[in-house]
Amino acid sequence: MTVDCTDNTDRSDNMKAAILNGYDKKGCDLVIKDIPIPDVSEEEVLVKIRTAGVDPLDNMIIRGEVKMIVPYRFPLVMGNEFVGVIEKTGAGVTRFSVGDRVYGRMPLKKIGAFAEYAAIDQKAIAKVPEYLSDEEAACIPLTALTALQALDLMQPKLGETLFISGGTGSLGAMAIPIAKHYGMTVFTNGSAENRERVLALGADRFMDYKTEDYSQVLSEVDYVLDTLGDRELPKEFGILKNGGKLISLRGMPNGEFAVRSDLPAYKRLLLGVAGRKYDRLAEKKKQKYYFIFVHEDGVGLEKISEIFSRQKIETSLDEQFSLDEVNAALKKVAAGKSKGKTILQISR
């Protein structure tokens, strides 16, 4: 979200927000400022944000690692996923009403969940499953949509196998139960202290990365969901069957991603070159490499809400911070070793 940081409105019309003033390859602190509460367009709703998820993506944006995909303008209100209550609707909003508790992945071109209010297109949101608290629901939108969009690329059949690298974090907490909903057999790895929690989510096999090398244990896996990136990709391709699919969150975008995302021709050329080494790894065994950058999808989130409501899936919370503590939350996520989702408590 591009904002005017000039404080020329009455205090009552302002909100507190965490703002990024420019990219920094080494990372930098966000600035907490008072800015005007946004107006809503015809298709938008104004949401009072209650909780917001903090994700590796937030740090990637700060470091400028996704500017080829989404070139943000500054100053930028940060934050990619939220839970909140609708306080106002645009004239064209038909699916939601004032008072609805909703959640969503912010639209790619208009993020801004680290704030007391956000104006969001109605196509990006869904109603929160009633059994979930605001804190629990904040664990879902971005990571669950990532899992769903990855599974859409996989098109799995009942009983096929999936390896999730480093599945003990917030993505694994969503991807494991959703993959099990699709009837898949799920393998993952991570630190031993997370074993019981991950198995309780539905994983069929858990490997302690300190004592068990998955590349020596697994073979002929149908699909890999990569969360670790470049250093692990050769090993992940090694356990994948001939013709298997690897979907990566942390590798390099490639030409296929650029075409699928309808990026302009020059970006298709650049990303085609940048992602060529992964395509070559895949070609050795007629495998396919996909990069995924999760986008907003209210319809997909409604599907996720149905799955969660039917199965009463539990989410995995790690630690909670206030909006004023956003930089501490970002540093915690950057350090890794998460036991679930880190969230910001913004309002009650």
N, C-alpha and C positions, 0 to 999 in steps of 0.2 A: 504494500500500500504506500503510495507516495503522499506525503503529508506536508502541510504548511506549518512549520513550527513557530510562526509568529503568534505570540499570545495576545490577540486583540479581541477576544470574546470574554463575556462574563464568566467568572470562575465556575458557576453552576453548569455551564455548557461545555466544560472541559472534562477530560479524562486523563488518567495516568497511563502511560504506555512505555514499553521498552524499545528503544530506537537504535538502529545501526546507521552510522553516518558514512561508512565506506568500507570496502573490502580490506582485509589484512591477512596475508598468507600465514602469519603466525598466530592469528586469532586476536581478538580485541574485546574489550568490555562494551556492552550495550549501555546506553544512557537512559535513565528514567526521567521522563519529562511530562509536563501537562500539555496536552494538545486538544484541539476541538473534537468533540464527539462527531463521528462521521454522519453525513446525511445518507439516506437510502434512495436508490434509484427505483424504478417501477418494479423490477424483478427481485429486489433485495429485501432482506429483513434486517432489523437492528437487533443484535443479540447482546444482552448483558452477560459477559463472560464470567463463568464461575471457576472453572479449572481449565488448564491448558497443558498439553503434553510437551515434554522437552525431548528432542530427538537428535541423533547424529546429524540429520539433515540440517538442523539449525546451525551447527558448527561448520558444516560444509558451505552453507550460504555465506557465513561470516568470512570464511577463508577464500571466497570467490571461486569455489570449485564447481559451481553449477551455472556460472554466468553464461557459458556457451548455450545452455538449455533455456534458462530464464534470465535475461539481463535486467536485473532490478535497478531502479533509480532511487536516489537517496535524497533526504533521509527516509529510512524504511522502517515501518513498524514490523517487528519480528514476530514469529510464532506461526506454526503450521497446522495445529489441530486444537480443538476446544470442545468444551461442554458449556452450555449456557441456556438462558431463557429469553424468548423473543419478547421485545418491548415495543416494537413498531413494525409494521409491514408496508411495503410499497403497494401502489395501486394495482399492480398486475400479479400480486402474490395470491395464489389460490389453494396451495397445498398446506399452508400453515397459518396459525392464528397467534395473536398475542397471548402469552402465557405458556406456550408450548415449550417443553424442555427438549432441546435439540443438540446434536453434535455433528462434527464434520471435519474433513480435511479442507483447509482454506484453499480457494482457487489459486492455481499456480501463479497467476499474474497479479494477485491481490491478497497476499498473506497479511497477517496482523493479529494473531491470536494472543500475543503477549500484551494485552491491553484490557481496560475495563469494559470497552464496548467494541463491536466490529459490525460493519455492514457487509452482508454475505448474500450471494446469489442463492435463491431458493433451490436451484438444481444441485447445490453442493452439500445439502444437509439432509438429515433424517431425524426422526424422533428417537430419543434414547429408550432402550428397553427399561421397563419400569423397575425391574428387580435390581438394577445397577445404581449405585451411588454416583454422585458427580465425579468423585475421585476414581472410582472403578471405570466409569465410562470414558474418562479422559485417556485411558490406556488403549482405546480401540481404534479410532478413525484412521490415522495414517498407517499404522502397522497392519491392521486388518485389511484395509484396502490394498496395501502392498501385496499381502498374501493372496488376496482374491484376484488381483490383476496378474500376478505371477501364475496362478493356477489357470487363468484364462489362456495364457500363452502355452502352458503345458498340455491342456486338454487331456487330463489323466483318465485312465480307465480303472475300474474297480480292482484293487489288489496291487496296483503298480507301486513301485518303491520311490521314496523321496529321501534324499539326504539334505539336511539343513545345517550348514556350517555355523558353529557358534550359536546354537539354538537356545541358549540360556537367557538371552536378553529379551527386550520387549517385542521384537519381531517373532522370535520363537514362541513366545507366549500366545501370540495370535495365530501364527502359521500352523502350529501343531494341531490344535483342535479343528481348525478349518480344513486342513488336509485330511484329518480323520473323518470329518463329515463327508468328504468326497470318497471315502473308502480306501485311502492310501495306507501303505505301510511306511512308517516314518522313523528314520534314524537321525540322531543328532549327537553333537559332542559339546563339551564345555568343562567347567571346573566341577570337581566331585561334590562340592557342597550343594550344588543345584540338582543332583541326580533325582531325588525323590520328588521334588517339585515338578521337574520336567516330565518324569514318568507319569505323574498324576494328571498332567495335561493331555496324556494320550500317546506319548512317544513309545514306539515298540522296542527301541534299543537306545541306550545312552552310553556314550564312551567318554571316559575321563581323559582329557587331552594330555595329561601329564604321564599317564601310564599306558595309553592305548592309542596307537596311530590309526586313524580311520582308513588311511590309504593302504594299510596292510591288512585290514579286516574286511572292508567292503569291496565289492566288484559288481559289474553289470547292473548298476543302479539305473533306474529309468530316468530320474530327474535329480538335479542338484539345484538348491536355492542357496546362492553364495552371499554371505554377509561380511566376508573378510577381505575380499579383493585380490589384488595382484599377486601377493606372495603365496596364496593358496590355490589359485586357479589351475596351475598345471597338475597339482595333485587331485583336484576335483574333477578335471577332465579325465584323469587316469582311472577313476572309479566308475565313470559313466559308461554305459553300454554303447555299442555301435548304434548310431542313429538317435542317441539320447539328447536331451535338452538341458542346458545349463542357463539359469536365469540369475543374473548378478545385480546386486544393489550397489556394489563398491568397485567393480571393474570400470573399464572405460566405455563410454557410449560408442556405438559403431554405426555403420551406414544403415543397417536394418532399423536401428532405433530412430535414426534421423528421418527415415521414410515413414515409419509407423507414427511418429510424432508430428508429421507434416511440417518439418522444419524447412527453411528456405534452401535453395540449391547450394549456396556456398557452404552452409553448415553441413549439408549432406556430404559434400566433398571432403571437408575437413574431418568430420567424424568418421567417414569411411576410411581415411588414412589412419586416424588415431586408434581406431578399434581393430585395425587389420590383424594385429598379432594374435588377438583372441579368436578371430575368425579362422586364422591359420591353425591354431591349436584344435579348434573344433573340426576342421576339414580332415584331419588325420584319420578320424574314425566316423566320418559322415555325421558328426554331431552338429548341433545348432547352438549358437551363443546369442543370448538376448540380454540387453541391458534394460533395467526398468527404473523409471522415475515416476513415482506414484502421482496420479492426478486426481483432482476432485471428482466425486461420482456419488451423487445422492441416491441414485437407483441401486448401485452396488452396496452402499451403506445400509439401505433398507433390507437388502438380502442378508447382509451380515447381522442386522438386528433380529431378523427372523430366526437365523441359525442360533444366535445367542439366547434368544428368548425361549426357543424350543428345548435347547439342551442345558440351559442355565449354566453356561460356561463361566468359570471364575477367571477374573483378570489378575495379573501379577503386578502389584504396586511395589516400587522400590522406596523412594524417599520423596517427601513433599517439601516445597520451598514456597515462600511468598513471592509476589511480583518484584519486590525490592531486592530479593535474593537471587534474581534471575541469572546473574553472572556466576554465582556459586553453583547453581543447577547446571549451567552449560559446562562448567569445568568438570563437574562430576560425570556427566555423560561422556565428555571427551576422554576421560580417564579409562573408560570401559569397565569391564567386570560388573556389569549391571545384573541385578536380580529381578528385573522387571522394568516398569516404566517410572521415570522421574517426572513429577508433575509440579506445576505452579498452582497454588491456591490463590485465586484472584479476588473472589467475592463470595459471599454466602447467599 
